[in-house]
Amino acid sequence: MRAVVQLTAQYVQESVEQNPVTEVARLRAQLERVQGRRLGAPVLPVLPALTSLLPGGGLRPGTAYSIPRSTSLLLALLAQPSQSGSWCGVVGMPRLGVEAAEGIGVDLSRLVLIPDPGARWLAVTATVAEVLPVVAVRPSGRAADGEVSRLAARLRDRGAVLLVQGPWPQAEAVLDIGEPAWEGVGRGHGYLAGREVTLTSSSRRWPRSRRARVLLPDASGHVSEASERRRPVERLRPVDGRDGGLVPFEAVLSVPPAFPDQHRAVG
């Protein structure tokens, strides 16, 4: 497993507060040299299964996106940008698993974790957005309208993308996840081999919401479009040959790291 950068909120703030202009310029220049391109790219690519859900087919620099508290969806959105050379920061998610991130396709060598930003989570997020092209955050409290406006201006100025787990004003798109269906569970036993979900996206740029059925993850642990023709899950037959009277059962399954949103399945 490749190394992942983990910073404290105090280090991030102190480094910039001591000499903000010089420090931010130095970090941006360093990242641009590593990436081989400027941070103000027109649009950041995402995995093919997610392109139809985002205006422009990718993550637009200078904007924010509202997403649900789904670790799988967040990692799926970070996968392609990190693979394409963009550094990604994750703020306020101490339980995010790097093994699951790597399994779904995130390049750990371009991932920065700030697990505990404290009460000043918004200030830490704004500071990280000065340097990194993609920043994801799980808010730990309510943000004042003025602070949100200042962060939005900073995103536009720096060309950074903000992924917020929760509601966010003036979001470029609002994504939601639902209708999960697991594969691999037999008659009360088996191993999970994939999860099919419905992703919904609404945007001010579209007249109506868009939907896509996606394997998140598929059997290989990655993200792919769901097949239009899928065999439905076979229902249990009554043990006595009559309708009804099913015998209840419980199946405790071992879930690999590729499924960060689910720890066990019970039937």
Secondary structure, 3 states (H helix, E strand, C coil): CCCCEECCHHHHHHHHHHCHHHHHHHHHHHHHHHHCCCCCCCCEECCHHHHHHCHHHEECCCCEEEECCCHHHHHHHHHHHHHCCCCEEEECCCCCCHHHHHHHCCCHHHEEEECCCHHHHHHHHHHHHCCCCEEEECCCCCCCHHHHHHHHHHHHHHCCEEEEECCCCCCCEEEEEEEEEEEEECCCCEEEEEEEEEEEEECCCCCCCEEEEEECCCCCCCCEECCCCCCCCCCCCCCCCCCCCCCCCCCCCCCCCCCCCCCCCCC
